Amino acid sequence: MKTDIDIERLDPPQPPPYNGWQTAIANYFKFNFYKTGFKTEILAGITTFMTMGYILVVNPIILSNAIFLETPGDLFSQLAVATAIASAIGTFCMGFFANYPFGLAPGMGTNAFFAFSVVIGLKIDWRLALSCVFIQGLVFIVLTFTDIRRHLIQAIPSSIKHATAGGIGLFISYIGLSGAVNEGGAGLIVANEATKTAFGSFAEPNTLMAAIGLLITAGLVVRRVRGALLLGIIATGLLAWISGVAPWPKGIFAFPELPQALMGQAIGGLAQLNSQNFIDWLAVLFVFLFVDIFDTIGTLTGVGMRAGYIGRDGQLPRANQALMADAFGTTVAPLLGTSSVTVYVESVAGVVEGGRTGFTAIVIGALFVVALFFIPLFAGIPAFATTPTLVIVGAMMLSEIREIDWDDMAVAIPAFLTVFMIPLTYSIAEGLSIGFISYAILKTFQGKAREVSWGTWIIAGIFVARFIFMTLRFGRS
């Protein structure tokens, strides 16, 4: 006979027999409540780090196009160290204060905007650009204290929440399949002048290795092998090294070179602010604010959905703590010499492996600290080794779209646009923009404008204003 009584809540499982400090950690992160343990959390942390570890190489490469040191020093190493420290600080804050298994690091997209659009395009000095990121972080802290950012999460319609999770799934799969994080740019999906995109060539070793790795990892997943995603990364990397497709690491250990030439430049950059560059500086600040706010909100919503944190009320528990961790990380990052940090969509890889508490984030942060001394080793892991994990995690996240009412076209169309636009515009924020605006408009056309909350109307209006502003200021939306 069926019953509505939750037996597990009446008789919760007993925690494993930890001793001493293990018990303290288990109690702090609520292992028993989330039905997890040290082995699961550590494995999840390692998996997430392996999927987002490419940032230690990619971020320095991107920022080195715009940052020029006036003092002697290895720019790449200093940027790599700044990236690792900023990532560790932001991730530790997420784990200790929000108790979420999310990793933070300098955001892909915002770092490219920083380097190519702001510094190179607008010819704003990199120190002044860092000051813009620093002020943005302070604004984030104010917005979080005033509860505005949490209300933004609550204002997202349920269908758009599910669509965002599905869109992020397609997004990270597209990143992996297109070879976006590969050194050679080769992937299973490649650019094509006639058809925009096309299937890649197995004549490209990177593409072949990614395909083989995908088959290996998928086989481990369907066999329900514990730690399948992490094993897939290791197997793909080893295969690439042994076959000669990727060079073996040039080294293993190296003492980090502190970013002395970068630290504090964000504060000094404010001295360069004047009447001639103030408008451009303000415009850049607006863009950074917009993209980071909604990228973070979109990622927290999507990954939170997949992890089961967001219930029927549509709220993310401890949202302010999570947003404050992001805000603090964003404020610290430019002081170290890198662009703003954000919650990484790759965090869902650890969630899929069973990570449910902040201890997963602590493991991720600790690995970023360890990476300070092993940058040559981590740099030797081929980026395409993460392709299988990104694709499979994307497939898992896409399952969220089954919760959408596809029979109601006023709901289905905005949801579809959100799912579709996130990967194709390469931006979670852009997908949310289209989703919000179309949802409010189509609900009005349907004669159900009252079903649209005031928060949704306000955010949709902000998105419209942002499109107008970007078009007039930068010649594009």
Helices and strands as residue ranges (DSSP letters): H 7-10, H 21-28, H 31-34, H 38-52, H 55-63, H 75-93, I 94-98, E 104-106, H 110-112, I 113-121, H 126-145, H 148-154, H 158-177, E 189-192, E 196-199, H 205-222, H 228-243, H 265-269, G 270-272, H 278-307, H 319-336, E 341-343, H 347-352, H 358-371, H 375-380, G 383-386, H 387-397, G 398-403, H 409-425, H 428-445, G 449-451, H 454-474
